[in-house]
């Protein structure tokens, strides 16, 4: 199956590891990712205010372009997924936003929210199947204890994201099992890392990350996985500075590529 | 209520898309908030202060710069009120005034480090500036 792939700004620069291993692993699993031509940055945060139109346009351009190409739109970065999926929901459910956006963009065919937005993990679960990953695992991570860090963007608000149970998600733990490793549950796996607050209040982000990593370390995890470059940054700079809090953080696609031996 | 404060409160309700009257004051939003300890006005108070038209106080609050838009409060509200959307509406009302950006491009160089992802810069500008 072929998806239109939306990498987003950070995957082209600081989060190349998230991107490149995702592309390679998809190929090995029989999935073709074709990068959406001329995609533009999603804006990294969803424009919550109902009267924001300009900040919704890049997402709509990507969505309409995938619709015109007859493809589902596959995302990988948690923030891109969150923004694009929520803007798509606005177009489907809010007449005023849909009208204003279409009046401005004036596309040949009006965009009415037809495109399906799929996160890479959802593709692994629903299109490839975790059993297939288990079968194709050349170097399973047997014996490794891995904590899934979900953060906020993939899960909330659940009535729009519909990603997994927002309080007790399982998709990343199922993924970890497919890698042959042991998923470890810990209390802060779906609590916020501080996100963009790190730019303005580094201490606040540091506190949030400390809650996350110390609660994971208490449960003897060998590493954490994430799908978000900003979570990666916050968790990494706030734990891997001191020996006693050292905890490797990986993008989930890095481990997937390693297990598939590519 | 004074006409100006009424209009301000109505604007917040409109752009947040939230009905503050549905709040039953259970405080679950504030209990869920990861930035609670840093806030001078906590999320449940935002809801009632919009209801009472106290928008100027909210606009001066430091809470609007501490909210991480993690949506824990929205997810856990038993009444479908969206405190995070109200906080965002107040934040927008502040930064939409001229010369009122909270983060300016000239602040950026001192905030940078080699690992910082583009996503952090883009989000911060979207949240703190117009």
Interface residues (C-beta under 8 A of the other chain):
Chain A: X8 X9 X10 X13 X14 X15 X41 X43 X44 X45 X46 X47 X48 X49 X50 X51 X52 X55 X77 X79 X152 X155 X156 X157 X158 X166 X167 X191 X192 X194 X195 X196 X197 X198 X199 X200 X201 X204 X208 X228 X229 X230 X232 X233 X236 X237
Chain B: X14 X15 X16 X17 X34 X35 X38 X65 X66 X68 X69 X70 X71 X72 X74 X75 X84 X85 X88 X89 X92 X102 X103 X111 X113 X115 X116 X117 X118 X119 X120 X121 X122 X123 X124 X126 X127 X128
